[in-house]
Amino acid sequence: MVTLENIQPSVQADEGTHTAFFYGTLMVPDVFYTVCYNQSNVPPEIKALHTFTPAILPGYIRRRVRGADYPGITPDKDHKVFGMYASGLTNANMNKLDIFEGGQYVRKTVEVKLLEKVGDVKGEGNVEGETKKAEVYVFHPDHEDELEDREWDLEEFRREKMQRWTRAGYVFDGCDPNDPAKVEAAV
């Protein structure tokens, strides 16, 4: 359980590497590049730093955020969330992601299952492989009333919203650098 005692402000630094599990807009590499590099069309040298692998996060459910283009996840032992396992993230990338996600989220470490084969939209036919640790942005318990009771739809986002989200500068409109996502301390 997340409590105020085990949540710390996000750390800002430029060294180190991280892995993350993205389950919403950041599942699309162009959105990730726009957030972290201020452009969706990055040079091949930047693309080579990061990998994006389909994965499943067990024990969580993804729901739409009311009035927003993006989702949030909350713990739910009976569900799994499909997303992307991203590697090669620096502390500088994580700092930008913390600001992008904002105070509605808590960054915590979880275990995800990489997918060797991706099934249908309901997950039927998925072949799970290796388990990996990753950081994920979980919707803060104080904001759960902002979540709808329906699933967020990646294909709807790609069709109707993605073009706006991959414009330089757009992704940080409304972001407050003084209210980044908090990082859950290891227990």
C-alpha positions as CSV (number, residue, x, y, z in Angstrom):
1,M,0.0,0.0,0.0
2,V,1.2,3.5,-0.9
3,T,1.4,5.9,2.1
4,L,2.7,9.3,2.5
5,E,5.6,7.9,4.6
6,N,7.0,5.8,1.7
7,I,6.6,8.3,-1.1
8,Q,9.6,10.6,-1.8
9,P,10.0,13.5,-4.3
10,S,11.4,12.4,-7.7
11,V,15.1,12.5,-8.0
12,Q,16.8,14.6,-10.7
13,A,20.1,13.3,-12.1
14,D,21.8,12.5,-15.4
15,E,23.5,9.2,-14.8
16,G,22.3,5.6,-14.7
17,T,19.9,3.5,-16.7
18,H,16.3,2.3,-16.0
19,T,13.7,0.1,-17.4
20,A,10.0,1.0,-17.4
21,F,6.6,-0.4,-18.2
22,F,4.4,1.9,-20.3
23,Y,0.7,1.1,-20.6
24,G,-0.8,4.2,-22.1
25,T,0.4,7.0,-24.5
26,L,4.0,6.1,-23.9
27,M,3.5,2.7,-25.4
28,V,3.9,4.5,-28.7
29,P,7.7,5.2,-29.1
30,D,7.0,8.5,-30.9
31,V,5.3,9.8,-27.8
32,F,8.1,8.6,-25.6
33,Y,10.7,10.4,-27.9
34,T,8.6,13.5,-27.9
35,V,8.5,13.6,-24.1
36,C,12.2,12.7,-23.6
37,Y,13.8,14.4,-26.6
38,N,11.2,17.0,-27.7
39,Q,10.7,15.4,-31.1
40,S,9.1,12.3,-32.4
41,N,11.6,11.7,-35.2
42,V,14.9,11.2,-33.3
43,P,18.2,10.2,-34.9
44,P,19.0,6.5,-35.2
45,E,21.6,6.8,-32.5
46,I,18.9,7.8,-30.0
47,K,16.5,5.1,-31.2
48,A,19.3,2.6,-30.7
49,L,19.6,3.5,-27.0
50,H,16.0,2.2,-26.2
51,T,14.1,-1.0,-26.8
52,F,10.4,-1.5,-26.6
53,T,9.1,-5.0,-25.9
54,P,5.5,-6.1,-25.5
55,A,4.8,-7.2,-21.9
56,I,2.1,-7.9,-19.3
57,L,1.8,-6.4,-15.8
58,P,-0.1,-8.8,-13.6
59,G,-2.2,-7.5,-10.6
60,Y,-3.3,-4.2,-12.0
61,I,-6.2,-2.8,-14.0
62,R,-6.0,0.0,-16.6
63,R,-8.8,2.6,-16.8
64,R,-9.4,5.8,-18.6
65,V,-8.8,9.1,-16.8
66,R,-12.0,11.2,-16.9
67,G,-11.7,13.9,-19.4
68,A,-8.2,12.9,-20.5
69,D,-6.5,11.2,-23.5
70,Y,-4.5,8.9,-21.2
71,P,-5.1,6.1,-18.6
72,G,-4.1,5.2,-15.1
73,I,-3.6,1.9,-13.5
74,T,-4.5,0.7,-10.0
75,P,-3.8,-2.6,-8.2
76,D,-6.3,-5.3,-8.9
77,K,-5.3,-8.9,-8.3
78,D,-7.8,-10.3,-10.9
79,H,-6.4,-8.3,-13.9
80,K,-3.4,-7.9,-16.2
81,V,-2.3,-4.9,-18.2
82,F,-0.8,-5.1,-21.6
83,G,2.0,-2.6,-22.3
84,M,5.6,-2.1,-23.4
85,Y,8.7,-2.8,-21.4
86,A,11.2,-0.1,-22.3
87,S,14.9,-0.2,-21.6
88,G,17.8,2.1,-21.8
89,L,16.2,5.0,-20.0
90,T,18.5,7.4,-18.2
91,N,17.9,9.4,-15.0
92,A,17.4,12.4,-17.3
93,N,14.7,10.5,-19.2
94,M,13.0,9.5,-15.9
95,N,13.1,13.1,-14.7
96,K,11.2,14.2,-17.8
97,L,8.8,11.3,-17.4
98,D,8.2,12.2,-13.8
99,I,7.3,15.8,-14.8
100,F,5.1,14.5,-17.7
101,E,3.2,12.1,-15.5
102,G,2.9,14.6,-12.6
103,G,1.4,14.4,-9.1
104,Q,-1.4,12.1,-10.2
105,Y,1.1,9.2,-10.3
106,V,3.5,7.4,-8.1
107,R,6.5,5.7,-9.8
108,K,7.2,2.3,-8.3
109,T,9.1,-0.9,-9.1
110,V,7.1,-3.9,-10.3
111,E,7.7,-7.2,-12.1
112,V,6.4,-7.6,-15.7
113,K,6.3,-10.6,-18.0
114,L,7.8,-10.1,-21.4
115,L,5.7,-11.5,-24.2
116,E,7.3,-13.9,-26.6
117,K,4.1,-13.8,-28.7
118,V,1.3,-11.2,-28.6
119,G,-2.3,-12.6,-28.8
120,D,-5.5,-10.8,-29.5
121,V,-6.8,-7.6,-27.7
122,K,-8.2,-9.8,-24.9
123,G,-4.8,-11.4,-24.4
124,E,-5.8,-14.8,-25.7
125,G,-2.9,-16.3,-27.4
126,N,-0.3,-14.4,-25.5
127,V,2.9,-16.4,-24.7
128,E,4.5,-15.1,-21.6
129,G,8.3,-15.3,-21.2
130,E,11.0,-13.8,-19.0
131,T,10.1,-11.8,-15.8
132,K,11.8,-8.4,-15.6
133,K,11.8,-5.6,-13.0
134,A,10.6,-2.2,-14.3
135,E,9.4,1.1,-13.1
136,V,5.7,2.0,-13.7
137,Y,3.5,5.0,-13.0
138,V,0.6,3.9,-10.8
139,F,-2.3,6.3,-10.4
140,H,-2.1,7.9,-6.9
141,P,-4.7,6.6,-4.5
142,D,-5.8,10.2,-3.7
143,H,-6.8,10.6,-7.4
144,E,-8.6,7.3,-8.0
145,D,-12.0,9.0,-8.2
146,E,-10.8,10.6,-11.5
147,L,-10.7,7.1,-13.1
148,E,-13.6,5.9,-15.2
149,D,-15.0,2.3,-15.0
150,R,-13.9,1.6,-18.6
151,E,-10.7,0.5,-20.3
152,W,-8.5,2.9,-22.1
153,D,-8.2,2.1,-25.8
154,L,-4.7,2.3,-27.5
155,E,-6.1,2.1,-31.0
156,E,-8.6,4.9,-30.4
157,F,-5.7,7.0,-29.1
158,R,-3.6,6.2,-32.2
159,R,-6.5,7.0,-34.5
160,E,-7.9,10.2,-32.8
161,K,-5.2,11.7,-30.5
162,M,-1.7,10.6,-31.3
163,Q,-0.9,13.3,-33.9
164,R,-1.4,16.0,-31.3
165,W,0.8,14.1,-28.7
166,T,3.8,13.9,-31.0
167,R,4.2,17.6,-31.6
168,A,7.2,19.2,-29.9
169,G,6.2,21.1,-26.8
170,Y,2.6,19.7,-26.7
171,V,3.2,16.9,-24.2
172,F,4.3,19.3,-21.5
173,D,1.4,21.7,-21.8
174,G,-0.2,21.8,-18.4
175,C,2.6,19.9,-16.7
176,D,3.9,21.4,-13.5
177,P,7.6,20.9,-13.0
178,N,7.0,21.6,-9.3
179,D,4.6,18.7,-9.0
180,P,6.4,15.6,-10.6
181,A,5.4,12.0,-10.0
182,K,6.6,10.8,-6.6
183,V,8.9,7.8,-6.3
184,E,7.9,5.0,-3.9
185,A,10.8,4.2,-1.6
186,A,11.9,0.6,-1.6
187,V,10.6,-1.3,1.4
